[in-house]
């Protein structure tokens, strides 16, 4: 697992955690973090050499070797998605819908819509919270079942329990987070965490 450590990320994460932050402040800080995380999450993407003509002469340039697909887990993943797409403007977007049973803490799949080029793409799975790891691991299962072979997972905050569970099921998928928190509580919420990311992002 990689913790994406940066002074701006640490500062914005403080606003995200704070109960004093408004919905607008929460959104703004989340988008900033997602934009900054994009550079670390994608730093090993392969490129190919292409020819480009400048106003003065032809020269060597670079293009992504494979298409990029971003896949947020609904609904909270949309917040991080908005920051990623500001950098990766050429990326296609798929969606996976998972809801958590509040008694069993297990995820339930209710929606999956993926681009047709998923099998040849670099796929970034996105969700703000890696708590128990169940939702992210199930979403990764769906992506692999759809033919995705080049996967990475990006989240805002992770719990050690969630990282361990996800890596046990998907040791081949690198995990990136802005912060690794202390633990899960008895309700499977991340501590210290930030509350419900979806509720705070959408103001519900």
N, C-alpha and C positions, 0 to 999 in steps of 0.2 A: 504494500500500500504506500502511496505517496501523499504526504501532506503538503499542499501548495502553500508555502509560507511566504508572505509578502507584507510589508508594513501597511499598505493600503487595505489588503484583505483583512488583516487583524483589526484595523480601525473600523472598517465597514461591518465586520462581524459583531463588534461591540454594539453598534446601532441595531443590528438585527436581533440580537439577544434581548435588548432592553425592552421592558414593558412600557416604557415611556415613548417609544417610537410609534409614530402614526403609520397608517397603511402606506401612505405615499413615501415616507422615509424608509420603511421596510422594503418596498419595491425598488426604490432607487439604489439602496445598498446592495440588494440581491443582484440586480443587474450589473453593478460595478464588479462584484466578486466573480460573477459568471464570465464577464469579459476578460478579466485577468486570468482566471483559471484556464480559459481556452488556450492560451499560449503554452502552458505546461502540458495540458492534456493532449495537444496535437503536435508536440515538438518533434516526434519521431515519425510523422507521416512521410511517406516516400513521395518523391517528386521525380519528374522526368525533364530532360532538357528540351526546350523548344526554341525556335527562332522568333525574335521579335524585332520589329523595325521601329527605331526611335526617329525623331525628327532629323537626326544626323546620319545614322547608319544602321545596318542590321547588326544585332548582337545576340548573345545567348541569354535566354530566360528560363523560367521554370514553371511547370504546371503540376498539379496534383496527379499522381499516377492513377488513383482510383477515385470514384465519386465518394462524397461524404454524406452520411445519413445521420441525422439527429433523432433520437427516440426518447421523448420524455414519458415518464409514467404519470398518467393523469391522477389528480388534477394539479397537484403541487409542482410537478416537474415543469409545467409551463413557465413558471417564474424564472428558473434557470435557463430554459430554452431561449427566452427573449434576449438574454445577454449573449449566449453562444451565437445566435443568428446575426447579431450585429457585427460579429467578426467573420463568421462563416456564411456570408450572404449567398453563396452558391449551393449550400447544402439542401438536400431534400429532407422532409420531416415526416416521420411516422409517429403513431401514437399507440400506447398500450394502456388500457384502463384496468386498474386493480384497486379493490377496496379492502379494508382491513376489518375482520370480524373483531369487535371490541371485547368479546368474551374469550375467544380462542387465540386472538392476535395473529391469525392466519390470513393470508391474502386470498382474495377471490377475483378471478379474471372476468371482466364484463365487456371488454372491447379490445380489438387489435386491428390496426390499419397500417400497413407498411408499404413503402415504395417498391416498385417492381425490380429495382436494381439492388435489392438488399444483399443478394448473394455475392456481388462483386465489390461492394462498398466497404469503406471504413465506417464502422457504426459506433456511435457514442450514445450509450444509454444514460439517461439523466433523471435524477430524483434528488430533492434536497436532503432527505434524511435516510441514512442507512442505520436503522434501529435493530430489529431482529435479523435483518438480512433476507427475510422470506420474500418480500415483494420484489426486490431487486433480482434475487436468484430466479424466481419464477419468470420474471420478464426476460431475463437472459435465456432461460429455457425456450421461451416463445421465439426469441430472435434466432436461436440456433436451429430450432425446428423449422423456421422459415428459410433457412439456408445461410444465415450470416456466419461468417468464419473469422472476421477481423473485428473484434469487439473491445471496447473499453468502457468503464463505468465512472461517471463523475457525480459527486454529491457535495452538498454544502457541509454537513456535519455527520460524523459517523460515531457509532459506539463500538467498543472493542468486540462485543459479542456479535454484532452485525458483520463486522469485517471478517471475523473468524468463520462465521456461518457461510458467508458469501464465498470466501476463498476456498472453503472446503468443497463446495459444490462446483465452483468455477475457478479452479486454480490458474487457468489460462487467460483470464480476463484481468487486466490491471485496474486497480481502484485508485481514484484520485479524490481527495477531500480537502476542503478549506480548513477543517479542524477535526481532531480526534478527541472526543469528549471522554468523561470518566466511566460511565456505565449506563445500564438500563435500570429503571425503577421497577416496582412490582407490577406496574401497568404497561410495561414495555415501552416507556417513553425515555428519550435520551436525557441524561442529566450531565451538566446543567441545561444543555439544549436551548431551545427557543420557543417551545410550545408547538402548536400545530402550524406547520409552514403554510399549508394551503389556506387555512382560515385567516392567517395574518396577511398573506399576500393578496387574497381576494376580498378581505374585509368582511368576512362572514362569521 
